Amino acid sequence: MWIDVNSNEQGSKIRESEEERSTTLRCCASIEQPILNNLLGRHLASSLCRTVSKYDILRGEEFDWDMNQVLQSKTIKQFDSAFTSKHFGYKDVDSYYTDATLHNKLHQIKVPLLCLSAADDPFQPLDAIPIKAAAGSSHVAILITARGGHIGFLEGWWPANKDQYMGRLFSQYFSAALFDPDNEFYRTAQLMMEHNLTASTSVPGSPTNKSALGAASAIRKKSIPF
C-alpha cells in the first residue's frame, strides 16, 4: 500500500487549523451570549474605550486605526477588530485570536505547568479549553472546576477576608515544585515526559509501559497534596 505522507500531514494541519478557528469562534461567541455574558462583555468594551480615549497620541494619522470607529465599539471583538489587532500588526481580528490560542502550543511547554479554569468562565467556555492538547502534553495539567467564573474562585459571603481556593491550590503546587528535598516532583515530571514520548512514538495498539505509569501515579499522589 502506498501512502502519501505529505497529503496526510497537510490534511492534519488543515484539521488542526479548522479546530483552532472553531475554538476561537466559540470563545468570542461565549462572551456575547445573552444576558449576563453580553452585559459583561459590553461593560468591558466600554471600559476599554474609556481607557484609550484618554490618550490623544492614539489619534495620530500615522496609525492604522480610526479612533472614532474604535470608540464606537460595543463588544470586545469589535474593539479588538478596530484597535487591538491593528495595534499589534495582525491582518485581522481572527488572526490575532488564532495566534493567542494555546491549543497548538502546549506541546512546546517543557516545565511542569498547572492550569486552573472554571467551566462557567464566560471568556473561556468549557468546550474551548484545550483538554485534548493537555492530555497529550508531558508537562501540562488542567484542573477544571464546575464554578469559579473568570479568574474568581471566591468562597463565602465575604470572600475578601478568606484564604481563597486559588491561593491554596497554587501554594500547595509551588510548595511541591520548589521545596522538594526528595526530588519526588522532579521524578514525576521525568516519568510523565518519558511516558509521553513513548506514547507518541509507539505503534497504535501496542502495549504500554504499565510499570512506569504506576510509578508515576504513585509518586504524583504522594508528592502533590491537592
Secondary structure, 3 states (H helix, E strand, C coil): CCCCHHHHHHHHHHHHHHHHHHHHHHHHHHHCCCCHHHHHHHHHHHHHHHHHHCCHHHHCCCCCCCHHHHCCCCCHHHHHHHHHHHHCCCCCHHHHHHHHCCCCCHHHCCCCEEEEEECCCCCCCHHHCCHHHHHCCCCEEEEEECCCCCCCCCCCCCHHHCCCHHHHHHHHHHHHHHCCCCCHHHHHHHHHHHHHHHHHHCCCCCCCCHHHHHHHHHHHHHHCCC
